[in-house]
Amino acid sequence: MLPCLTKKYLGYDCLGCGLQRAVALIYQGNFVAAFKMYPAIYTLILLGVFLLLNAFKTLKHQESIKKWLFIINIVIIVMSYIIKLSTTNL
């Protein structure tokens, strides 16, 4: 696994910390553990699949769907990051 340079040099997690481990957990079949590790993992997979399909086929309402998938992912990532920071500093 690649080390998190933010955590290594600044001492705190970044917004992407846990993503690699979550992907590894999915490959091992630990779906619940992957969600606990990085809550946005499944919405990121959904976004990736949508972008891949959209690259080959024009879909109805594609811009709106893409926009909302990005917004949902950003909200989940930021909220889980805030929760992680608030629980680790207690």
N, C-alpha and C positions, 0 to 999 in steps of 0.2 A: 504494500500500500504506500502511496505517496504521503509524506508527512504534510501537515498543515503548517505553512510558513507563518501564518498569523499567530497560531498558538505557540509555535516554536520560538519566535522572536518577540512577540508582544505579551504572551502569556494568557491569552483568552481565545475562545473559539470564534471562528468566522461563521458567516451565514451558510456556508457549504459543509461545515464539519459534520461528519456522519454519513454523508452521501455515498462515499465509496464503500463504507462498511454496510450500509443498507442494501446496496446493489449486491454485495457479496452474500448477504443474508438471504436475499431473494434467490440467488443461484443455488443456495443450500436448501431452499424450501422453507425457511423460517420467515413467513410472511408477516406475522404479528411482530416479531422482533425487529424486522426491517422497518415497519411503521413506527415502532417506539424509538428506533434509532434516528430516523429522519422522516417526520410525518408527511412531508411533501413528496415522498418517493412515488406514490401511485399517481398523483396528479401530474407529476413530471413525466412519468411513463405515458400517461394519456396524452399529454401535450406532444411528446415526441412522436407517438404513433400518428396523431392528427397531422403534424407537420410533414411526416413522411408520406402519408396518403395525399396530402395537399400538394406535394411536390410532383406527383404523378397524375393527379386527377383534380379538376376544378370542382369544388363542392359548393352547394348552395349555402349562402350566409357564411362563407369561410372567414371573412374578415372579422365579423362579429364573434364567431366561435373562437377564433384565434385570440382576439382581444380579451375575452372573458377567461379563457384558459390561462393566459399570462397573468391577469389580475388575480385570479384564484390562487395560482402558484405563489405569487409575490406575497399575498396576504398570509398564506399558510406558512411560508418560510420565515417571514418577519415575526409573526405571532409566536411560532415555536421557538425562535431564537430569543425573543424577549422572555418567554417562560423559562427557557433553559438558563438564561443569565440570572433571572430573579431567583430561581431555585438553587443554583449553585453558590450564590453569594449569601445565603441564609446561614 
